[in-house]
Amino acid sequence: MNDMNIYMCGVGGQGIGLLAELMLRTCHKAGYDVKGVDTHGLAQRGGTVVSHLRIGKKIHTPLIAPGKADLIIALERLEGARAAQEMLDDKGRIIYYDAQYQTIGNRLGKFKYPEPEDIDIAVAGRKGEAVKVFDDKLSDPRMQNIAIVRKLISLSWIEGFTVELVTESLTELMQGKVLEKNIELLSK
């Protein structure tokens, strides 16, 4: 596989930190050289949280420049729309969970909350691909990250990224009932 820049985004409390660590460990287990960095500044306030993950042999910094993300993983629609406009490279891909967290700006009427079609239009303008994920049977909204990972595996967008390797990474990151529920969701 060539170098790949993966930009992950969402709202504080959705599990971006876990998603980023899971992606980093699983990509490493798949044999890739990876570098990653998180931003946690607004996580406790429900603000934007992002993580950068870069795969490649000659990667010197974990930060992804605007317009250079090959893959965006978003756990919320507004953050996905922003990332598609600001971070997505030409022919890039975005996978997003169709959740809505109302921001203060939206509540005050400062902007219209994006519809899925808005993401499709932004991605089509870059000749990319967008995939929406939503699981109406999800027992815990904090498991949206695993629902996204499950879909990502089925799309084969990251060579060697498998259920087995993700399960192995999950067992390093959690335990007990939480681990069992996440593995069950992953294996559906």
C-alpha positions as CSV (number, residue, x, y, z in Angstrom):
1,M,0.0,0.0,0.0
2,N,1.1,3.5,-0.7
3,D,1.3,6.2,2.0
4,M,-2.1,7.0,3.5
5,N,-3.3,10.0,5.6
6,I,-6.3,9.2,7.9
7,Y,-8.1,12.1,9.6
8,M,-10.5,11.2,12.3
9,C,-13.0,13.7,13.8
10,G,-16.0,13.9,16.0
11,V,-17.3,15.6,19.2
12,G,-15.9,15.2,22.7
13,G,-17.3,12.1,24.4
14,Q,-17.9,10.1,21.2
15,G,-14.8,7.9,21.4
16,I,-12.4,9.6,18.9
17,G,-9.5,8.8,21.3
18,L,-10.3,5.1,21.4
19,L,-10.9,5.1,17.7
20,A,-7.5,6.7,17.0
21,E,-5.7,4.3,19.3
22,L,-7.6,1.3,17.8
23,M,-6.7,2.4,14.2
24,L,-3.1,3.0,15.1
25,R,-2.6,-0.4,16.8
26,T,-4.5,-2.3,14.1
27,C,-2.6,-0.6,11.2
28,H,0.7,-1.4,13.1
29,K,-0.4,-5.1,13.5
30,A,-1.2,-5.1,9.7
31,G,2.5,-4.3,9.1
32,Y,2.4,-0.6,8.5
33,D,4.7,2.1,9.8
34,V,2.3,4.5,11.5
35,K,2.5,7.9,13.2
36,G,-0.5,9.5,15.0
37,V,-1.4,12.5,17.1
38,D,-4.6,13.5,19.0
39,T,-6.1,16.8,20.1
40,H,-8.0,16.6,23.3
41,G,-8.5,20.3,24.2
42,L,-12.3,20.4,23.8
43,A,-13.2,16.8,24.5
44,Q,-14.8,17.5,27.9
45,R,-16.9,20.4,26.5
46,G,-18.5,18.5,23.6
47,G,-16.3,20.4,21.1
48,T,-14.5,19.2,18.1
49,V,-11.9,16.4,18.6
50,V,-9.6,15.3,15.9
51,S,-6.8,12.7,15.4
52,H,-4.3,12.4,12.6
53,L,-2.9,9.0,11.6
54,R,-0.3,8.7,8.8
55,I,0.8,5.4,7.3
56,G,4.1,5.3,5.4
57,K,7.9,4.6,5.5
58,K,9.0,8.2,5.2
59,I,6.5,10.0,7.3
60,H,8.3,12.6,9.5
61,T,5.3,14.3,11.2
62,P,2.0,12.9,12.3
63,L,0.0,16.0,11.2
64,I,-2.0,16.0,8.0
65,A,-2.0,19.2,6.0
66,P,-5.3,20.6,4.9
67,G,-6.5,19.0,1.7
68,K,-4.2,16.0,2.1
69,A,-6.4,13.4,3.9
70,D,-6.9,10.2,1.8
71,L,-9.5,9.0,4.3
72,I,-11.7,10.8,6.8
73,I,-13.5,8.9,9.5
74,A,-16.1,11.1,11.2
75,L,-18.3,10.1,14.1
76,E,-20.7,13.1,13.5
77,R,-22.2,14.6,10.4
78,L,-21.2,18.3,11.0
79,E,-17.6,17.3,11.7
80,G,-17.7,15.1,8.7
81,A,-18.9,17.9,6.5
82,R,-16.2,20.3,7.8
83,A,-13.5,17.7,7.3
84,A,-14.7,16.9,3.8
85,Q,-14.4,20.6,2.9
86,E,-11.1,21.4,4.7
87,M,-9.1,18.2,4.9
88,L,-10.1,15.8,2.0
89,D,-7.6,15.3,-0.8
90,D,-8.8,14.9,-4.4
91,K,-10.2,11.3,-4.9
92,G,-10.2,10.9,-1.1
93,R,-12.8,8.9,0.8
94,I,-15.0,9.7,3.8
95,I,-16.9,7.4,6.1
96,Y,-19.1,9.0,8.6
97,Y,-21.6,8.1,11.3
98,D,-24.9,9.9,10.7
99,A,-25.2,11.3,14.2
100,Q,-26.1,15.0,15.0
101,Y,-24.8,16.9,17.9
102,Q,-26.2,20.4,17.9
103,T,-23.5,23.0,18.3
104,I,-24.1,26.4,19.9
105,G,-23.7,28.1,16.4
106,N,-26.4,25.8,15.0
107,R,-28.8,26.5,18.0
108,L,-28.3,30.2,17.6
109,G,-29.2,30.0,13.9
110,K,-25.7,31.0,12.7
111,F,-25.6,28.2,10.2
112,K,-27.7,25.4,8.8
113,Y,-26.8,21.9,9.9
114,P,-25.5,19.9,6.9
115,E,-27.6,17.2,5.4
116,P,-26.0,13.9,4.1
117,E,-26.4,15.4,0.6
118,D,-24.1,18.3,1.5
119,I,-21.3,15.8,2.3
120,D,-22.0,14.0,-0.9
121,I,-21.7,17.2,-2.9
122,A,-18.5,18.3,-1.1
123,V,-16.9,14.9,-1.8
124,A,-18.1,14.7,-5.4
125,G,-16.4,18.0,-6.0
126,R,-13.1,16.3,-5.2
127,K,-14.1,13.2,-7.2
128,G,-14.0,11.2,-4.0
129,E,-16.3,8.7,-2.3
130,A,-18.6,9.1,0.7
131,V,-20.2,6.4,2.8
132,K,-22.8,7.0,5.5
133,V,-23.1,4.6,8.4
134,F,-26.0,4.4,10.9
135,D,-27.1,1.5,13.1
136,D,-30.5,2.0,14.6
137,K,-30.0,-1.0,16.8
138,L,-26.9,0.3,18.5
139,S,-27.3,-0.2,22.2
140,D,-24.8,2.4,23.2
141,P,-24.0,5.6,21.2
142,R,-20.4,5.3,22.4
143,M,-20.1,2.3,20.1
144,Q,-20.5,4.3,16.9
145,N,-16.7,4.1,16.4
146,I,-16.9,0.3,16.3
147,A,-19.9,0.5,13.8
148,I,-17.7,2.7,11.6
149,V,-14.7,0.3,11.9
150,R,-16.9,-2.7,11.0
151,K,-18.0,-0.9,7.8
152,L,-14.5,0.2,7.1
153,I,-13.3,-3.4,7.2
154,S,-16.1,-4.5,4.8
155,L,-15.1,-1.7,2.3
156,S,-11.4,-3.0,2.3
157,W,-10.2,0.6,2.1
158,I,-7.1,-0.3,4.2
159,E,-5.3,-3.4,3.0
160,G,-4.8,-6.0,5.7
161,F,-7.2,-4.2,8.1
162,T,-9.2,-7.2,9.4
163,V,-11.8,-8.2,12.1
164,E,-9.1,-10.4,13.7
165,L,-6.6,-7.6,14.0
166,V,-9.1,-5.1,15.2
167,T,-10.3,-7.7,17.8
168,E,-6.7,-8.2,19.0
169,S,-6.3,-4.4,19.4
170,L,-9.6,-4.1,21.2
171,T,-8.5,-6.7,23.8
172,E,-5.5,-4.5,24.5
173,L,-7.7,-1.5,25.1
174,M,-10.7,-2.7,27.1
175,Q,-12.0,-5.6,29.1
176,G,-15.1,-7.2,30.6
177,K,-18.6,-6.6,29.3
178,V,-17.5,-3.5,27.3
179,L,-15.0,-5.6,25.4
180,E,-17.6,-8.3,24.8
181,K,-20.2,-5.9,23.5
182,N,-17.7,-4.2,21.1
183,I,-16.5,-7.5,19.7
184,E,-20.1,-8.7,19.3
185,L,-20.9,-5.5,17.3
186,L,-17.7,-5.8,15.3
187,S,-18.5,-9.4,14.3
188,K,-22.0,-8.8,13.1
